[in-house]
């Protein structure tokens, strides 16, 4: 048993030494890669859409949308003011009825 356990301990010791050497080699490789001057440089390229020749079309569409939004807003305000007028007239009429009749 003792010779077998000594052999086992010796194997574990060799494995540990091999792992340490492997880690050292990996660290040296990483350090060499960090300090390498021939590192590849990747630059992003902005891809232009197909309709980039006519940017004014987008501006016209945006202007049309804003104009339509303005018209819709004006119509909504006008309808709201008419409804508010009806509600105020109805409320005043009801109050007059309650007060005088």
Secondary structure, DSSP 8 states (H G I E B T S, - for coil): -HHHHHHHHHHHHHHHHHHHHHHHHHHHHHHHHHT-S------------GGGG-HHHHHHHHHHHHHHHHHHHHHHHHHHHHHHHHHHHHHHHHHHHHHH-
